[in-house]
């Protein structure tokens, strides 16, 4: 296990923590700035459109964001933008985006069309600071012009402007029929024909109002320029004020928003973010990872993600994670965690790397034990509570500690009979006998108040016991660092290792479930499932697991097996793992989790007991190098906003088209390229795409992360292109995005032309034939043969008519260039592994015309497509035959993995290309 400890120390950098204090700790924070592709770092406004795209108003233009890529609109790309400073954004009920500019009026974006409006069109000012929807009207707050109303296609001044002494509007909010307006002269409420002013007499701390928000309970929140936060509760006539004395990090407040849990988010100038839960303020600032402490705008999207637009730092996103965490921010002495234990009383014991033992009490208080106050060492590597309630703490290099109920610590070492300096595992029998695993002598026993280290058993010498469990027959099972599983029964030792069927001789953990099935995790070769009859099933990364290094396998309350590794956590349905058949070619489905899902770090720790625990309330806890990752599997948050596919661009023969539902393709059209995406802001790296061209594809084509496809040389007809998207868990959205493609036939492709041509051919051929037949009085059999020959000739003529219009030739330079491209692509991407690979499919991926691809293969490789592809497949079969780990695979399984889908065709092709049968060839390799 020394190896594992040193690896942990090396890799304990370059991971992103998701742990923050208070309510923020339940959110995963991620930021985007110019370093990540955001065109500009000063953000004034954020909105989301009906398709799910996030729109960002910056000091250098308008930005469209789908979670992965940014697209900029500014005065250099569109003449409607007479100013690049976007102060306000709102989508109207008709799906149009309204864009308020500084000194540039307002822009309306409907579809791909932009319309620009200024004072010449009726705006009262060309600087628009805020935009709100009011039933069938849109209201624009301006600087110097009060409020402008857009109604029935026209702009006009708001009728109550004369009652607002300050024409500089900072923010507006609507509550049913009442309009609240923030100005430098206080807060105004326009209630029908009545205008009410709120000032110091109503409890406002100052008149300079900067931000307004109406929460779900219809409480009005007011942000001031320098005097903190005020709230007017529904039905109240006086404001309650909060400032630094109440916990606000800054009293300059420009933005307010409410999350899905009813908590109020406050964006400050200079103090970062604050969350108010009704009782206390919690802050999150630049020192916690916020990109800037100056927040200009806050926004909640339809998935419940919270967005903060900053001045100079870009945008920050906070989303609910599937994990919570406990780290040094919460009071732990260190973030590198080795072992965990839940005591009978609910306390959590935490072993750290070099900072002693942490005890998280049920009250939330954390106590510490290390070498300075009684513990023998500072690296607790294994923790156990015995049946009498004592806590056993095995340490790295400093033997064993036993903490009794009164807190007294006893040190156990060689003088007491324990000769292993590093303890890694414990197991207690029903009779109170405790087995202790560790380095060197591997195993010790505590029985009847005495310790005994097993030294004479050579099988245990110089071994490390990482895990101890008990089999259904009462025998002891030791998971070791190189001898596989050592089974001990009646003082007899049996070794279960690779020769006996295990995938690996390094076993990090053994779990026995209620059905007496053993789940043995390995350090290098995945998971072993050992059934009561002794049969062993291996499941590795090549079979679908996320990683081959597994520290622990633990079962939740919902029928899932969770596995920890250096690359993150992953889980699979227990039933799927049990149903897995080796050599079937089918893979198990797993879900992987990392810091993007809220884990404090991707890298888990293992090799010590316990490398994970399931608490009494069903939560799973995993030690990582950045704290404790906590998964409540009973309350896994579902993806609240299923990604929606959107077609973003259509190109016909290289020319971009206006987006619409249907496209008519001329007979000369050879290539259609379709680009698509799906706005997703949780873990966009996990979503996948698929598409189907109805009328051509019989099933969905898995595009994975690819966001475009090219369709080549469609034959005449009507087609429907559909694209679908999955969420981060692999569930496909039933709603797809689609467009229609109508390929118009050329003259020679029309039915009437072909019928006419066929009639002419029949006249020219059949009449002379019939005359000749009559004259020669041939027999009925000869006539039948002649008719069949004639029909075949007609078919050849028809095919020749079709193909000559698609014929084309490539020059020598193009042939050589394509030959290199095709060869490199076949070697690197291995498309031949797809047993449905066709020349049309390969041409589409290479962005070539099929007849060009055929010409290159025939001319440059001197073979047809069928032979070309199968050459690669045979080479792949031979390569896999030579791999030692494939020795237990059948030849047919290897053939299927290499792209063949027929046993007979594989045997025929293999014999033809190698001169030997597959079995003869494999025997030759083995010998």
Phi, psi and omega in degrees: 000348177303323179302316181295320181297315181292324176298318179301316182296324182290319189266018189271028174233173173064039172232147185265129181270143176251013185266122175223170188274159175057212181301335180297336184294342179272005181243148172263125183260133176218141181234153174231132176225193179297337177292332179260006175112351176296126186298333184207146192263357177256114188246128181252336186204152179219140177212168177229135182266180185295335179275353178100354179292143173267131177250135187235121176269119184240180177281356180228032174123181181261136185238133175256131188227130179250009182104340181235320185232151179249141174232129186258136170241124179208185185291348178273341180249342181212125185293344178293336180273091176279348174222147180264353183271110183260110186265335186215146179217134175206140174261129179277170185296337179274008177085006178272142179263126177259132189236113179268128184250158171273120179060025181223009179078217182225147178242137173249125179249113176242115186063236178256006182264137177248137172235136185248134180230141179224194178300332179294338179262002177118353175298145180275347176202153179270001174250110184254118187261334182206147181226129177227152176267136177227088182058244182266012179242160172236132182250134180244118172274135186232170171262113176091353182232013181064229184243136174250141179248134173249117183212132179054041175080008182229149175261141175205160179290143178295137186295337182263008181305325182292342180268357177257104184295337178252120183271004178263109185258127179262325182199158176217151175212146182245133174237104185054250183260000184260138178249125178253135187233128178265127180223180174276002179242024179108188180256131180244139175242125180254108185245094184066237179270358184260136176245121182246134178255134174252129181217208184299325181297333179267005175102358177294137183285340177198172184267342182279097185261134184243327184221144179229147175205135176254116185278180185293342178263008179066034169268136182265121179255137186232125174260134183253168183290324185214003190236021172092205188246138177233148179225134175252102182295149179304126179089349181274161178244000179229144177278144169259136187247138174239138177219198183300328179297335180268356177116356176297141180278342177205151181259007175259111190234120181247345186217140181219140179207164179238136179269181184292345179264006178083007179274147182264126177261136183235123176263122184250166174259104178100346182241010179068216182260148171230144170242134178245119182264014181099343181233324188217149175263137175239139184247154175218116189235187182299326179292340177270354180120356177296143185289334179201151178270002178255109183255123181260334183206150175232148182207141174248124180272179187289345176271000181087003177289142178258134182240140176235124174265126186248167174263108176091354183241356182089216182243145176239139179240140175234123179228152180294132180262162176279348180238150162249178185209160172233124185221189177299333177297332181265002175116358176295151180284339180203159181265343180276109187253135179255310189222152181226153174207135169259120179284168181301325181277004178094353176293146178253123177263132186233119175266126182252169178268091174096356181237025171077198184258129176255136178240109181270107181286159179300333179287347184102345178291146179242122175258158185230141171228130175211193184293344180277343182225035168124337180284148183286339181204174186255006180236084175291118185256342179208140184226138182212145172247124183277179187290344178268355178100355178289146178259123177260127181237107175272131185248166179273106175087354184230030171067223194233143174238139174238121181255118181276181186296337180268001179090000179287136183251125175252136179262128181246128180209206183302325181296333179264000178104001179261113186252006174264123183283334180243119181257129183242343186203155177226154167206132183245131176278167180299332181275006178093354175292132183243129175261138185237123178254151180188201180276158170078266183281351167077314188217137174226160182232135172250118182211134179054039175080007182234149177256142176220127178260128180281116183239334185281337182287107185298333182294339181263349186295133178060023176261162169242130177261109181276332186212147176228135177214177180233135179278171183297335180271008179090353179289153180270139180243123179250122173270119188246174183269007179186354181248018181068224177256125175260121181258126182242123176212127180054042178064015175252142186250133175232135181257128172248107184227198182299325179293335180264002174120353177290154178282339188205151177267358177254104184252116186270336183199147176229126179236128176254123183271182185293342178265012179064024172272134179264133177247105184255114179274143181240162183279334186230346190223044169072215191248139174247128175251114183251112181277162182304333179279001178093351179291146184237131174248132176260138171228121184241183176300322179294343178263003177121346178297154181287328181207157177270344175269118180234121180277325182202149172240126184222142186258135176267188183276000186243021176079026177245145172257124179256137182230136180255152182206181176289341185258358181134184177266152171212154183224158177211153175297132180301320180297323178294321179293319181290331181276352184297134178243121179294138178083000181283341183088345179275147181248153176282152179263124180235157172245130181251153183223144181215195179300336179292341177261004177109356176296144179293336178202154174290328192270116176269168177244155180198183183090000176231155177258126003248139181275005172187152176224152169251118184282170183299330180271009173093358179285150175253134179237134182233133175282135177229178179277002178230022180123193181261127175267130184240124179242122174263091187293340178283343183229044177296120178293130176282158175296109188287342184228096181298127179305142182245124181289144181222129173277122188256338181199146175229128178241128177247114184051043175087351182260125180291137183251157171293138182291128177205180186277337186215145180228133175262125183257131180288164178301334183276350182296129180246336187218132174234122177251131182238125177253145183210166177203182176209107180304123180211128188238012175270282174228078185300338180293344185264350181277150180232161181240155171214156180217160177212130175262095181296131188106348177224305181277133177277339181215173180292144175256123182282113180265351182053243184272352184294133184249025176202159174214153180240130180251127187246139166048057176293140171280160182303140179153181179248128184233152175238118178266123181237137177234135179239164182222149176254159173276186186290346178262003179089008177277130185273134174291127181292337178275130180242164171258140185214154171221159180254137177240124181243109180268116180282133181284149171285170183306313184287350181263356181283152183296316184295326178295316182292322178296315179298316179297321180294320179296318180296316180297320179297320179296316183290332185259309189288325181297309177299323181296316180296319178298315181295322180297319179297317182294319185273348179047053179291161182285164178300324180293318178296323178295320180297316179298319181295321180296317179297318179296322180294318179297321178295321178297320177298319180297319180293322179295317180298316179294324179294322177298319181291313190287332185291336178282345178258358185288147178198161180229150178252147177284172184298319180297316179296320180300316181293319180297314180293325179299315178296315180301313183294318181297315180295320180295317180297320182289320187276312187268342178053055180294340181294348177291343176281113184287355176257012183299130177233167180295328178291319181293316179295321179297321179297316180295322181277358182060042179240162171279141184303320182289333174292316179300318179297319180296318181297314182296317182289320186275314187272327180259353176058044177199163176277170184301318182301313180290321180303310182292318184290335173301314178296319181295319179295319177299321179294319178301314182296320179297315181292326177301328185276350181281127182302322183290353178262006184300326183274359179274143175287158178298321181295321178298319177295320179298315179296320178295339182265001174115350178282150177232006179225128180296315184294315181295323179298312181299319181296313183293319181299313180297320182294322186272335183248342183081004179226158172285158178305319181294318179297320181293317181293320177300322179295321177296313183297323182285000000 
